Amino acid sequence: MAEPIEFYKEIKIIKERNKRVEADKAWEISWTRRIFIAIITYVVAGIWLMIIHESTAWLKALVPVAGYILSTLSLPAIKKWWISKNL
């Protein structure tokens, strides 16, 4: 039979893991993450469009950013619908 101290150690390890998992989940849905990805997408698209000499490159670079933001806004609703239909 395991010692009570071992149980407390295991519980502490589980609680620490749960905190890490909760932090990862919070990061995945955070606006900080979404904005950071949007900025990176905008810069990369803008640079690419400049390299290929596209007119109004920085304006056109907004298209993939808008698509990304719209997709992140619609995914929770789609996920909820999918779960209701499949579970």
Residue frames as qw, qx, qy, qz and C-alpha x, y, z in Angstrom:
[[0.000, 0.888, 0.459, 0.000, 0.00, 0.00, 0.00],
 [0.400, 0.536, -0.021, 0.744, 1.32, 3.43, -0.94],
 [0.332, -0.331, -0.448, 0.761, 2.21, 5.93, 1.72],
 [0.092, 0.876, 0.433, -0.191, -0.03, 8.99, 2.20],
 [0.199, -0.702, 0.257, 0.633, 2.96, 11.17, 1.34],
 [0.295, -0.012, 0.756, 0.584, 3.17, 9.49, -2.08],
 [0.172, 0.692, 0.693, 0.111, -0.49, 10.29, -2.71],
 [0.076, -0.895, -0.135, 0.418, 0.10, 13.95, -1.87],
 [0.274, -0.453, 0.527, 0.664, 3.07, 14.05, -4.25],
 [0.260, 0.283, 0.811, 0.441, 1.00, 12.51, -7.03],
 [0.073, 0.839, 0.529, -0.107, -1.84, 14.97, -6.41],
 [0.168, -0.786, 0.129, 0.581, 0.62, 17.86, -6.53],
 [0.281, -0.175, 0.699, 0.634, 2.03, 16.60, -9.85],
 [0.193, 0.545, 0.777, 0.250, -1.49, 16.27, -11.29],
 [0.021, -0.893, -0.320, 0.314, -2.45, 19.78, -10.15],
 [0.219, -0.613, 0.369, 0.663, 0.71, 21.23, -11.73],
 [0.255, 0.105, 0.798, 0.536, -0.05, 19.41, -14.98],
 [0.122, 0.734, 0.668, 0.011, -3.63, 20.68, -14.93],
 [0.089, -0.840, -0.043, 0.534, -2.37, 24.26, -14.55],
 [0.217, -0.355, 0.608, 0.676, -0.11, 23.83, -17.58],
 [0.198, 0.372, 0.840, 0.343, -2.96, 22.32, -19.63],
 [0.041, 0.843, 0.490, -0.217, -5.32, 25.14, -18.64],
 [0.146, -0.719, 0.212, 0.646, -2.68, 27.74, -19.56],
 [0.232, -0.079, 0.758, 0.604, -2.19, 26.07, -22.97],
 [0.146, 0.613, 0.763, 0.145, -5.94, 26.09, -23.59],
 [0.045, -0.871, -0.240, 0.426, -6.19, 29.75, -22.58],
 [0.205, -0.508, 0.458, 0.700, -3.32, 30.63, -24.93],
 [0.271, 0.200, 0.825, 0.453, -4.97, 28.80, -27.84],
 [0.064, 0.748, 0.633, 0.192, -8.10, 30.95, -27.63],
 [0.291, -0.661, -0.174, 0.669, -6.47, 34.21, -26.52],
 [0.385, 0.910, 0.151, -0.018, -6.71, 37.42, -28.51],
 [0.261, -0.787, 0.472, 0.298, -2.99, 37.98, -27.90],
 [0.552, -0.089, 0.764, 0.323, -2.23, 34.85, -29.94],
 [0.504, 0.664, 0.543, 0.097, -4.74, 35.75, -32.66],
 [0.133, 0.978, -0.046, -0.157, -3.40, 39.30, -33.04],
 [0.379, -0.619, 0.601, 0.335, 0.20, 38.11, -33.06],
 [0.569, 0.162, 0.747, 0.303, -0.55, 35.58, -35.83],
 [0.385, 0.843, 0.375, 0.000, -2.49, 38.22, -37.76],
 [0.058, -0.922, 0.267, 0.275, 0.43, 40.65, -37.59],
 [0.454, -0.364, 0.728, 0.363, 2.92, 38.01, -38.72],
 [0.546, 0.456, 0.680, 0.177, 0.59, 37.00, -41.55],
 [0.248, 0.946, 0.162, -0.131, 0.21, 40.63, -42.64],
 [0.187, -0.799, 0.463, 0.334, 3.96, 41.28, -42.64],
 [0.502, -0.135, 0.789, 0.329, 4.82, 38.08, -44.50],
 [0.487, 0.632, 0.593, 0.111, 2.05, 38.60, -47.08],
 [0.123, 0.969, 0.009, -0.216, 3.04, 42.25, -47.51],
 [0.298, -0.631, 0.602, 0.388, 6.69, 41.41, -48.03],
 [0.534, 0.139, 0.784, 0.284, 5.82, 38.68, -50.52],
 [0.396, 0.804, 0.443, 0.015, 3.54, 40.99, -52.46],
 [0.029, -0.920, 0.240, 0.307, 6.26, 43.65, -52.51],
 [0.454, -0.368, 0.717, 0.380, 8.80, 41.11, -53.80],
 [0.443, 0.343, 0.761, 0.327, 6.54, 40.16, -56.69],
 [0.064, -0.063, 0.194, 0.977, 5.87, 43.86, -57.39],
 [0.059, -0.613, -0.778, -0.129, 2.14, 43.73, -56.71],
 [0.049, -0.479, -0.053, -0.875, 0.37, 47.06, -56.71],
 [0.531, -0.534, 0.130, -0.646, -1.06, 48.15, -53.34],
 [0.566, 0.127, -0.798, 0.166, 0.75, 45.26, -51.69],
 [0.042, 0.052, -0.705, 0.707, 0.07, 46.33, -48.10],
 [0.594, 0.043, 0.109, -0.796, -3.64, 46.76, -48.77],
 [0.789, 0.143, -0.500, -0.327, -3.86, 43.36, -50.45],
 [0.335, 0.211, -0.835, 0.383, -1.96, 41.80, -47.55],
 [0.415, -0.125, 0.456, -0.778, -5.04, 42.45, -45.42],
 [0.759, 0.050, -0.385, -0.523, -6.99, 39.75, -47.30],
 [0.660, 0.006, -0.739, 0.133, -5.35, 36.71, -45.64],
 [0.067, 0.088, -0.611, 0.784, -5.41, 38.49, -42.28],
 [0.560, -0.041, 0.068, -0.824, -9.14, 39.11, -42.59],
 [0.783, 0.035, -0.551, -0.288, -9.66, 35.47, -43.56],
 [0.454, 0.079, -0.767, 0.447, -7.69, 34.31, -40.55],
 [0.169, -0.056, 0.471, -0.864, -9.57, 36.55, -38.10],
 [0.689, -0.006, -0.151, -0.709, -12.95, 35.54, -39.55],
 [0.726, 0.046, -0.682, -0.069, -12.03, 31.87, -39.30],
 [0.273, 0.049, -0.744, 0.608, -11.05, 32.22, -35.63],
 [0.374, -0.022, 0.282, -0.883, -14.34, 33.95, -34.89],
 [0.760, 0.055, -0.280, -0.584, -16.44, 31.32, -36.65],
 [0.466, 0.209, -0.855, 0.088, -14.66, 28.20, -35.37],
 [0.157, -0.029, 0.768, -0.620, -16.24, 28.18, -31.87],
 [0.652, 0.225, 0.159, -0.706, -19.73, 28.28, -33.39],
 [0.700, 0.329, -0.557, -0.303, -18.86, 25.57, -35.92],
 [0.223, 0.227, -0.892, 0.320, -17.29, 23.45, -33.19],
 [0.397, 0.052, 0.592, -0.699, -20.42, 23.76, -31.02],
 [0.743, 0.302, -0.116, -0.586, -22.64, 22.79, -33.98],
 [0.563, 0.355, -0.741, -0.088, -20.39, 19.84, -34.88],
 [0.005, -0.149, 0.868, -0.473, -20.38, 18.53, -31.30],
 [0.564, 0.143, 0.401, -0.708, -24.18, 18.76, -31.10],
 [0.769, 0.365, -0.264, -0.453, -24.51, 16.73, -34.32],
 [0.633, 0.380, -0.674, 0.041, -21.84, 14.12, -33.62],
 [0.137, 0.185, -0.833, 0.503, -22.08, 13.34, -29.92]]
